[in-house]
């Protein structure tokens, strides 16, 4: 590695893992680090940007774009770069939203010195979102970082980004966890395996990170479906085919409606997945004291205004247990000025008296939990009472339809599953029972089981 960069990394007390170091040492124009979650991909990419600034910045304006599916992803690399530059005594001449206090673009402008001519130049560092495609139009760029690039569409790369690299022979850095054998596999990984000039890529496990718990790794390996584990922990490419939730089946998870108990130990959730061009999806889920989830109602209506949706929600909830928490798609906080919005969808719901918290839309965590809940298992340790922990009333037709039809090739028509994802990511863990309470519940269950649905216990 260049001695100048060795010194730079030493000052930052940065000791790259083996794959990180090999990537830094590579002279390739197109680089991709495929690694498990929590490996250190964002840090690697940020330090790669610094390396390029110190070695390669030479244009009058050296332009760096950090692009992600949403602004949230590139904010990680941006934060590392900003803090590192401060450590070296570089304060930006201009800056925007450096603390990411609100979701949106971030920007830095530095006075710099060309690495070749020694003349003063400017360095621009901007975050971009695939959702805001107009923001991907502009001047040529010198360095492109595709933050969690596996989540970015190939058409976005081809239409908006690749051509911006041409004039200056710009470089591309891809720090990402794989997502199936998608376009990055074809466009970045395969050329590297064939030793095509200009390409470097590697696959590495999160275990290369010395700070990651080995015990956590082994525990997750026992809990998570193998293909998901291989991808999310070992950074491997895996083939996703068929249904997303293969463990769901009508006979086992769809049940007749029953009156929900007005019991303070039960938690009730409502989630909204609003869309301007598709029906607004609303889902109600109850969680019993033992952690079992029951989807008991839904709303899936097209061509309704927000006040009309709120009115329908109020009608659904009349004479039902009080809702403990309301959630909404986190994208609802965005203001779409291109469509003429002056307030966000979330704010519009609030103005109608429906206060919803921003949901956590992480897919992987919800996928693990939902798959686990769909799997029959002993209830509070009693091997005689084996059942799933997720049920759906047979009146929730759209939810059932999505569970039974949404596959890895079509992840768009899954609005109720999105709502389930928001709720599962938010649920509280089941209450812990004392041994006496556990024994009492087991006795009650055994006594009452003959008069109940043998699958659900209700």
ZITABEL-V792372 format. One record per run of one state. SS is the DSSP state (2 for helix, 1 for strand, 0 for the rest). FROM is the first residue (numbers start at 1). TO is the last residue. Records with the same first field share a line. If there is no record, write none. Layout:
SS = FROM-TO, FROM-TO
This chain:
0 = 1-2, 12-17, 26-29, 36-40, 57-60, 69-70, 88-93, 97-106, 114-119, 130-132, 137-142, 147-148, 152-153, 166-170, 177-182, 194-198, 205-205, 209-213, 224-225, 233-242, 244-249, 256-266, 274-279, 288-292, 302-305, 318-324, 329-329, 334-336, 340-344, 352-356, 359-362, 375-376, 380-381, 388-389, 394-396, 406-406, 408-409, 411-414, 425-434, 452-458
2 = 3-11, 18-25, 41-56, 71-87, 133-136, 149-151, 154-165, 183-193, 206-208, 214-223, 226-232, 250-253, 306-317, 330-333, 337-339, 345-351, 363-374, 397-405, 415-424, 435-451
1 = 30-35, 61-68, 94-96, 107-113, 120-129, 143-146, 171-176, 199-204, 243-243, 254-255, 267-273, 280-287, 293-301, 325-328, 357-358, 377-379, 382-387, 390-393, 407-407, 410-410
